[in-house]
């Protein structure tokens, strides 16, 4: 199996970072320890970025923006 690599393709020490391994059967994949660590770091960073992006925006403003973007996507799908 070919190992997946994080963005940049290498770990901090320069060696290939193996994130996935075969699971209990050949049809599934599982995260390695490195993969779990990378996932946790990404999840944490995404949360921080989302909070920063929404700073100063009310819930109503956010919901209206999402509604408008959904309408725009629907309009384009029908074009």
DRENMARZA-552139 format. One record per residue: y negated, z, x of N, C-alpha, C, CB in turn; residue number from 1; residue in three letters. Coordinates in pm, whole numbers. Atoms other than C-alpha are relative to their C-alpha. Glycine has a CB too. Example, Ala and Ser with C-alpha at 12.3 -4.5 7.8 and 13.67 -1.06 7.14 Angstrom:
BEGIN
MIPA     n.y     n.z     n.x    ca.y    ca.z    ca.x     c.y     c.z     c.x    cb.y    cb.z    cb.x    k    r
MIPA     119       0      89     450     780    1230    -120       0      90      -3     125     -99    1  ALA
MIPA     119      -6     -82     106     714    1367    -109      73     -77     -46    -142      41    2  SER
END
This chain:
BEGIN
MIPA     n.y     n.z     n.x    ca.y    ca.z    ca.x     c.y     c.z     c.x    cb.y    cb.z    cb.x    k    r
MIPA     118       0      84       0       0       0    -124       0      88       0     121     -95    1  UNK
MIPA     126       2     -73    -352     -74     119     -86     116     -45     -75    -134     -20    2  UNK
MIPA      83    -116      33    -575     230     134    -139     -45     -42      -9      97     120    3  UNK
MIPA     139      25      41    -908     227     -48     -91      73      96     -25      46    -147    4  UNK
MIPA      95     -62     -91   -1214     307     158    -130      28     -73     -25     -88     122    5  UNK
MIPA     130     -27      62   -1545     465      62    -101    -106      43     -50     140      39    6  UNK
MIPA     106      92     -39   -1868     266      78     -25      16     148    -130      26     -82    7  UNK
MIPA      16      -7    -146   -1918     181     441     133     -15      71     -66     131      40    8  UNK
MIPA    -133      25     -52   -1542     170     494      56      99      97       1    -127      62    9  UNK
MIPA     -51     -94     -98   -1510     462     731     -48     140     -31     -41     -42     141   10  UNK
MIPA      41    -139      13   -1522     837     736    -107      31     104     122      95      15   11  UNK
MIPA     107     -37     -91   -1790    1026     924      42      -5     146     -50     137     -33   12  UNK
MIPA     -43       1    -140   -1577    1044    1239      34    -141      49     119      91      18   13  UNK
MIPA     -23     137     -41   -1538     664    1244     139     -53     -28     -27     -13     143   14  UNK
MIPA    -135      46      31   -1170     651    1149       8     -43    -147     104     110      31   15  UNK
MIPA     -13      40     140   -1056     478     829      29     122     -88     112    -106     -16   16  UNK
MIPA     -17    -113      91   -1080     720     537      97     -41    -111    -136      47     -59   17  UNK
MIPA     -99      32     102    -770     707     319     -27      85    -122     145      22      54   18  UNK
MIPA      35     -71     122    -862     795     -36     112       4    -102    -119     -63     -62   19  UNK
MIPA    -106      11     100    -554     690    -232     136      -6      66     -21    -123     -88   20  UNK
MIPA    -139      10     -42    -180     718    -199      82     -32    -124      49     130      70   21  UNK
MIPA     -88      24     114     113     623    -419      27     131     -71     133     -66      44   22  UNK
MIPA     -28    -119      78     172     866    -702     148      26      -8     -58     -13    -139   23  UNK
MIPA    -140     -35      17     503     990    -839      90    -123      -9      17      84    -124   24  UNK
MIPA     -75     125       2     613     631    -898     -89    -110      56      48     -35    -146   25  UNK
MIPA      76     106     -66     503     300    -752    -109     -60     -90      93    -109      45   26  UNK
MIPA      99      56      93     293     220   -1064    -126      85      -9      62     -14    -138   27  UNK
MIPA     117     -87      10      46     505   -1016     -59      26     139      37     133     -68   28  UNK
MIPA      68     -38    -122    -206     608    -756     -46     144     -13    -120     -94      30   29  UNK
MIPA      50    -138      -2    -317     957    -655    -102      13     112     117     102      19   30  UNK
MIPA      98     -27    -105    -613    1085    -460      62      85     110    -124      70     -59   31  UNK
MIPA     -38     -85    -113    -547    1222    -115    -100     115       6       3     -82     136   32  UNK
MIPA      97    -108     -19    -726    1536       3    -138     -58      31      44      95     115   33  UNK
MIPA     127      67     -32    -994    1309     150     -58     -65    -125      19    -105     111   34  UNK
MIPA      44      61     124   -1012    1122    -178     -59     100     -97     115     -72     -66   35  UNK
MIPA      52    -106      89   -1058    1444    -377    -135      52      50     101     118      -9   36  UNK
MIPA     127     -46     -57   -1332    1559    -140    -110    -103     -24      15      26     152   37  UNK
MIPA      98     107      22   -1510    1222    -162     -39      -9    -146      56    -134      48   38  UNK
MIPA      28       3     144   -1480    1222    -542     -94     115     -38     131       9     -81   39  UNK
MIPA      85    -116      31   -1631    1571    -562    -142     -21      53      61     129      61   40  UNK
MIPA     132      25     -57   -1918    1474    -331     -76    -104     -83      12     -47     147   41  UNK
MIPA      65     103      80   -1992    1160    -534     -40      55    -136      94    -121     -18   42  UNK
MIPA      28     -59     131   -1972    1351    -865    -123      90       7     122      80     -51   43  UNK
MIPA     115     -89     -20   -2219    1609    -733    -129     -80      20      24      93     120   44  UNK
MIPA     117      83     -27   -2460    1344    -602     -46     -74    -126      29    -100     112   45  UNK
MIPA      34      71     125   -2447    1146    -929     -70      94     -96     127     -59     -67   46  UNK
MIPA      65     -99      87   -2534    1461   -1125    -143      28      43      79     130      -2   47  UNK
MIPA     135     -26     -52   -2833    1531    -900     -91    -119     -28       5      29     151   48  UNK
MIPA      81     121      23   -2955    1170    -929     -34     -16    -148      74    -125      51   49  UNK
MIPA      26      11     144   -2920    1171   -1309    -107     100     -44     128      22     -80   50  UNK
MIPA     101    -101      35   -3118    1495   -1337    -138     -43      50      38     138      58   51  UNK
MIPA     128      46     -56   -3392    1353   -1110     -55    -117     -81      17     -40     148   52  UNK
MIPA      41     117      76   -3402    1029   -1309     -58      40    -135     118     -95     -19   53  UNK
MIPA      41     -40     134   -3450    1213   -1638    -111     105       0     117      53     -75   54  UNK
MIPA     105    -101     -10   -3713    1458   -1509    -125     -47     -76     -35      29     149   55  UNK
MIPA     120      32      77   -4006    1462   -1754      24     -86    -122     -97     -69      86   56  UNK
MIPA     -35      80     116   -3822    1260   -2019      67      90    -103      94    -119      38   57  UNK
MIPA     -58     -84     105   -3749    1431   -2350     132     -61     -49     -99      16    -119   58  UNK
MIPA    -125      50      58   -3413    1402   -2525     -28    -115     -96      74     114     -73   59  UNK
MIPA      34     106      95   -3579    1194   -2798     -38    -129      71    -115      45     -91   60  UNK
MIPA      37     119     -77   -3730     956   -2542     123     -67      60    -101      37     111   61  UNK
MIPA    -123      54     -58   -3394     916   -2371      82     -71    -106      82     113      65   62  UNK
MIPA     -80      60     107   -3213     849   -2698     -63    -129     -51      17      98    -116   63  UNK
MIPA      69     122      43   -3476     594   -2804      17    -111     103    -150      28     -23   64  UNK
MIPA     -20      99    -105   -3446     417   -2470     140     -59      -7     -23      61     138   65  UNK
MIPA    -138      47      10   -3068     396   -2503      15     -89    -123      98     120      -6   66  UNK
MIPA      -9      79     123   -3104     269   -2862     -61    -138      21     -69      73    -116   67  UNK
MIPA      66     128     -26   -3348      -2   -2751      82     -89      94    -138      24      58   68  UNK
MIPA     -82      78     -93   -3128    -111   -2461     127     -53     -68      39      85     122   69  UNK
MIPA    -116      45      76   -2825    -129   -2692     -37    -118     -90      59     114     -83   70  UNK
MIPA      47     107      86   -3025    -346   -2933     -25    -127      81    -127      42     -75   71  UNK
MIPA      26     115     -85   -3137    -573   -2651     131     -66      44     -82      41     122   72  UNK
MIPA    -131      54     -40   -2776    -613   -2531      67     -71    -116      90     113      53   73  UNK
MIPA     -56      62     121   -2663    -689   -2885     -69    -133     -28     -14      94    -122   74  UNK
MIPA      76     124      21   -2940    -949   -2918      46    -109      97    -152      26      17   75  UNK
MIPA     -43      98     -99   -2830   -1118   -2595     143     -48     -26     -10      59     139   76  UNK
MIPA    -140      36      27   -2463   -1114   -2696       6    -105    -110      82     125     -39   77  UNK
MIPA       1      96     110   -2552   -1310   -3009     -75    -127      31     -58      63    -120   78  UNK
MIPA      82     118     -34   -2771   -1564   -2827      84    -117      45    -100      35     109   79  UNK
END
